[in-house]
Amino acid sequence: MTGAPPPGLPEPAGPPDVTGRPESARSPEPAGAPDLPGWRAVAEAVVAADRVLAGLPRPAGRGPAAREAAEAAKDAARAARSRFLDTHAEDVYDRLTDGRTRALRLDELVEAAAAVYPGLVPAPERIAEERSRPQADKEGHEIDQGILLRAMLRSPAAGPHLLDAMLLPTARATRLLPEFQRTGVLETESVHLERRDGVARLTLCRGDRLNAEDERQVDDMETAVDLALLDPGVRVGLVRGGEMTHPRYRGRRVFSAGINLKSLSSGGISLVGFLLRRELGYLRKIAHGLALGDAASWHTRRAGKPWLAAVDGFAIGGGTQLLLVFDHVVAASDAYFSLPAAKEGIVPGAANFRLGRFTGPRTARQIILGGRRVRAAEPEARLLVDEVVEPEEMDAAIERGLDRLDGEAVLANRRMLNLAEEPEDAFRAYMAEFALQQALRIYGEDVIGKVGRFAAGNG
């Protein structure tokens, strides 16, 4: 971040930080930052924290005393940020969005906050530098983003506006729409999309990694979901895993192995670009539809369509999370489902919010806290899926399910079901706390140790 500290704040003259930038270049600047009560305390705490961190080795090389000093400095700055946002979240959001006249996605919002309120969140270059490091060697600056986004989502004025912004079509999808409408086909690195007989058929095709999700796949999935929802030639959506090239499952279909733990260990899974974008982007678009923005009419603000999921092999972690937003789920009798995120040390997205609605609270705790694996052949699997068929019957069962979902009355009824089952204010409150808790979790020592061992064992 650039500029001088707020008026009256002494210009720091300490050593450069590990990125090579002088400390003065990392101090909050007054230009553009409104004179809000409490901002000076944030600026002073940020400068003090940067001074401490600049004098320490990188995180992976710190001993106990250095780790304690670093955490104390970061905690002081985070407490100041949190106090400031507890009071001024709506003021900040309105300034960044011109009084809620501009729709900013998560990445755009945190970048704008870094520019207008230097030090409130890390500048883009600081986040980019952190992303070049393994998870174990990061300072955890994304936690500051989590503080900001928790405050924004908590706000009854800013939160709904931000949720709506995340339901708008992505720029990538808007650009690709004319070609998709012409050809009915989209090929990306991780998703194949084909429109056939009114059905948008999304095939997850990361065959070498069992469809384990990373940021590339989240971007491809949101693009494909947007196109399916924007194209008037699509009436129903289908998501199914493709055939694998992975040695253990070569030639077999697999739905999803969940989050790519190797990417998490190497620093490639971000709070904003993956963990939050996934939940507030394509998963929520599947459940609640695409925001139409200026194209909305008096009776229709969102474009929603029914969705069917077909599970071959397994739906682990994020794969099971995905099933919770579908209207109909068909599973092969040899498939299984699990949510091992708590074992890995993280929170399984919005599954903690949704799963109990399907299974009841006790079974939800067994699956999330106890790591219970549910096999499709068990009676309890019918709490998660609608049909269980023999593997050779999957294709026929999928087509029957798609036919049942293809109807105008289905659209209205699914809209009302989703509204009753998942009120926006309740979802927003959950995601506000998730934004911070998941940020804290991905920098927990237990998580870093576990995913590091996983990555080493699967290297």
VENZI-V970867 format. One line per field, one symbol per residue. psi: psi as a letter, one per 20 degrees, with the letter a starting at -180 (. if undefined). burial: b if it has 9 or more other C-alpha atoms within 8 Angstrom, else e. A space follows every 10 residues. Layout:
# VENZI-V970867
psi: ???
burial: ???
This chain:
# VENZI-V970867
psi: qrrrrqpipq oqkarqaiii pqhhijqqqh phoqmqpihh hggghggggh gghhjqrqgi jpagghgggg hgghgghhhg gggghhhkgh ggghghjlkk ipoprghhgh ghhhghmphh rqqhhggggh iiqqhikqik ihhhhhgghg gghhpighgh ggghhiiqqq hggghigghh hghjpporhi ppppppljpo ooppkmhikk kppahghggh ghggggghhh oiiphqqppq qaqqiphhkp iqqpfpjbqn hghghijjoq ggifhggggi dhghhggirp piciiqrhio hqoqqqqpqp oqeqnqdhgh ghhijqhppp qqijrrqqmj ghhijrpmcj hhhhghhgiq hghghggghi kpppqhiqhh hihhrhqprq hijggghghg ghghinqhhg gghhghghgh hmqhhggggg hghhhghhgh gijqhggggg hghghhij.
burial: bbbbbbeeee ebeebbbeee bbbbbbbbbb eebeeeebbe ebbbbbbbbb bbbbebbbbe ebeeebbebb eebbebbbeb bbbbbeebbb ebbbebbebb eebbbbbebb bbbbbbbbbb bbbeebbebb bebbbbbbee bbbbbbbbbb bbbbbeebbb bbbbbbbbbb eebbebbeeb beebbbeebb bbbbbeebbb bbbbbbbeeb bbbbbbbbeb bbbbbbbbbb beebbbbbbb bbbbbbeebb ebbbbbbbbb bbbbbbbbbb bbbbbbbbbb bbbbbbbbbb bbeeebeeee bbbbbbbbbb bbbbbbbbbb bbbbbbebbb bbbbbbbbbb bbebbbbbbb bbebbbeebb eebbbbbbee bbbbbbbeee bbebbbebbb beebeebbee bbeebbeeeb beebbeebbe eebeeebbbb bbbbbbbbbb bbbbeebbeb bbebbeeee
